[in-house]
Amino acid sequence: MSHKILLIGAGLSTTHLIDYLATEGLVNDWQITITDRDEHLAKSKAVYANTTARFIDTSNTENLNTLVAEHDIVISMLPAHLHIPVAECCLQHKKNMVTASYLSEDMKAMNEAVKQAGLIFLNEVGLDPGLDHLTAMKIIDHIKSEGHTIREFESFTGGLVAPEDDDNPWHYKFTWNPRNVVVAGQGGAVKFLQEGQYKYIPYHKVFRRTEIIDIAGYGKFEGYANRDSLKYIETYNLQDIKTMYRGTLRRPGFCKAWNVFVSLGATDDSYTLENSEHMTYRDFINTFLAYHPTDSVEIKLKYYLEIDQDETELWDRLEWLNIFKPIKIGLKNATPAQILQHILEPKWKIQEHEKDMIVMWHKFVYMDGDQRKELHGSIVVKGEDQRHTSMSKTVGLPLGIATKLILQNKIQTRGTVIPILPEFYNPILEELKGFGIEMVEKRVGI
């Protein structure tokens, strides 16, 4: 049956999604409209015979209504705070909707209206959140089906650089929206459950509380806590669990060095700096340090943050970013976070020939009678190049497959939901295997 798909947003994570929709569209008679505020960007992605590019301004109600009304399903790849106007428009025109973003309270509030309209607004069906839900729930349901009780669940995901292209002391490059990396961890205390105790970490301590994870064939990673893990106790139906912890992966040493910027206040996005246009990188760092008539910026920074002389690896990471050099910033009325992003982008940019890498790791501890058992699951996916990234692949393919299942009426759930049921995880994970995305499970002897 012929269908028209509206994709709103043509950013970095849409490459594999568009490839998938266009390829499947040739078989299923789909037409895909790729829209963006940057019409040139949309046109650069509309390279298939069944794709067209259009300009969109989601703040223009008439423009948005016209486009939504002309299509059968909407995939929103906009920033999370822009989904609601799209969702309201989809509800008005009775169109299903799919996003990769977290299910917001505003979206939840639309649940009954969406159900009554016979629609599904599927959220959190990208990478993290998304692939983590699909893989975790399949294992959780399987463990429960065998009559076991799950006591601990930990889950970590990281967008990193592939080892063969890891050529800097941070062992990191931007594989998704740089702004989101700079402001990660902000917005309230991180919450999780550990050994039956509720734990809270304020933002300024998040990057000092890490744990080491070893993944066979890929070495060691460090994980830091991510957002509110507590809400997944109910989401995953794990009310008796003792540990619930979700986090983000980096290579060892990253978090301690990144904490320098957090401690300085350089990741703050809530105010602008006067005279930022004429500042240098060195001036920017000095802005956060006490005045001293003779001490250098380097000395003041070490004293203020109590950085020991023998912490050479941390210091090498800072110097490699050129933060002590008199390089002009040139950004007018910029926030500290905007300036830090400006400094980082040229140093952490993935080059055209370079590959990124997605790493996901789950840990399950469950009771088989009175015997404690442990299961680990991991996914590692490498990108092909700067455009066909593993980030694009692991975000876009689950979105594309979910869209296909909805169009083929293979999803019966209605309302504003996330993909935690078998009707989602079974077909999506099965198809992902054909793209080399599969969780490797390992039982750990205790």
Secondary structure, DSSP 4 states (H G I P E B T S, - for coil): --EEEEEE--SGGGHHHHHHHHHHHHHHTEEEEEEESSHHHHHHH--STTEEEEE--TT-HHHHHHHHHT-SEEEE-S-GGGHHHHHHHHHHHT-EEEESS---HHHHTTHHHHHHTT-EEE-S-BTTTBHHHHHHHHHHHHHHHTT-EEEEEEEEEEEEE-GGG--STT---B-S-HHHHHTTT-SS-EEEEETTEEEEE-GGGGGGSEEEEEETTTEEEEEEE-SB-THHHHHTT-TT-SEEEEEEEE-TTHHHHHHHHHHHTTT--SS--TTGGG-BHHHHHHHTS---SS--HHHHHHHHTT--TT-HHHHHHHHHTTTTS--B---TT--HHHHHHHHHTTTSBPPTT--EEEEEEEEEEEEETTEEEEEEEEEEEE-SSSSS-HHHHHHHHHHHHHHHHHHTT-----EEE-S-SHHHHHHHHHHHHTTT--PEEEEEP-
